[in-house]
Amino acid sequence: MRTIAILIAACATLVACGGGETPPPSNPTTPTSAPSTTGMSWNDQVAAGQKLYGENCAGCHGNAGEGVKAPRVVGMSAGALPLDPPATAKYRKTQFHTAADVADFVVHNMPPGKGGSLPEKDYWAILAFDLHANGVDLPKPIDGSNAKDVVIHK
């Protein structure tokens, strides 16, 4: 596994707007692959994720991921994406060891009240943008085949 000291997050990352979390939808789809990343470069995925982050995440997590109405998703040294869920978390009960853990939480809970509503490729693109914003660059697009290799916390 590739250890990464700095990370996202993934709007992806994250806890819902307003400081709370939204319950998962009845039939969420966990991203497990990324057929749409075939032929796409990491830079293309990051650029797509930047646009999607602005449309779906920035209103709560801030334009720079600094946290506005929801926790920060950029700046792990400043508390973004802690290993353990915050004591006040209602729905996040798992640790964030890898980018796959973050993706699993995000796809089930984001956007608030509409978890699982974005296309799978959009979740991966937002995660790529968040990783990049935290100084993490990968040799190829992130998807279900490599997200477990991106270690956030041991």
N, C-alpha and C positions, 0 to 999 in steps of 0.2 A: 504494500500500500504506500501511497505517496503521502508523506506527512506535510501538512501545510500549517504554518504557524498563524497565518492571518487568513481570515475568510469573510464571507458575506454577512450575506444573506439573504438572504435570499429573500426577497419580498415575502418572495418567495416566500421571503422570505418569509414567523414569524407569527407574531401575535396580532390579533385583529385590532382594528381601529378602536379608539376609545379606551385602550388599556385592557379590554377584556378579550376573550376569544369566542369564536362562534362554533357551535356544534358541527360535527361533520355531516355532510349530506347523507341521505340514506343509501345511495349507491355510488360512492366516490370511485374515481379511477386513479390508482397510483401510477405515476409514470414509471414504466418499466423498460421502455425502449424509446428510440427517437428516430423513427423512419424518415422524418423530415430533415434530419441533419445529414443525410447521405449527400455527399458532394458539397456540403457547406463547410466553410472554414470556421475556426474559433472566432476570428475577428467578425465574420458575418453574423455568427450567433450572438456575440456580445452587442453588436450594433442593433440587431433586432430586439434583444432584451432591453436595451436602453429605452427604446421607444415604448415597449410594452410596460416597463417599470413606470415610466412617466404617466401612462394611461391608467394603470391599475393599482399602483402601489404608492406613488409619491404623495398622494393626498393625505395618507396616514403616516407613512414612514419618512416623509420629507424628500425633497429633491436630491439631497446628497446622502440619504439614508440615515440622517441624524436623529430621526424620531421626532414626530410632531404630536400626533394623537395616539401613536402606537410606538412600541420599542424601536430603538435604532437597529439597523441591519448592516451598517458599515462601521467598522472600527471595533474589532474584538477587544483591543486593549481598553476601550471605553465601555465595555459591557455588551456589545452586540453578540447575539447568538451564544449565550452561555451554555455550557455543557448540560447543566441541570435546569429544568423548567423553573421559572420564578415561583416562589411560595404562593403567590396569588393566582397562578394559572388555573383556569377552570378545565381546559381541554388538553393542553400539552402536558402529557404525563411521562414522556420518554426523553431520553438524553439525545443531544445532538453530537454524536461521535463523527459522523461523516456527512458529506453533502447529500447522500441518499436519505439520511434521517431527516434532514431539513426539507428535502423535496417531498418526502412522504407526508410530513406535517403540513406543508404549504398547500399541496394539492387537495388535501382534505378540508382545509380551513380558509383558504384565500381565493378570491377576495372575500372579505367578511360577509357571511350569510350566503355566499355563492361558491363554496369550495367545490372543486372539481369542474367548474363551469368553463374554464379556459381550455383551448386545445392543448394537448400534451406538449407539442413543440413550443408553445408559448411559455409554459412553466419552465422548461429546460432553458429557454433563451433568457428569461428573467434571472434564473439561477446563475447562468453564465455571466450576465451583466453584474450581478451582485458579487460574484467571485472576483471578477476583474476590478470592480470598485474597491475591493479589499486587497488588491495587489497580487491576486492569484491569476496566473495565466496558464492555460493548459495547451498541450500540443495539438489537441483535436477537440471538437465540440463535446460538451458534457451530455450524457444521456444515461439510461438505465444500465448500460454495460460498463460504465466507468465511475459512476457517482460514488460507489462504495470505496473506491480507491482514493478519494479525496478526503483525507482525514482532517477534521476540524479540531477535535479533542481526543486524546488517547484514553 
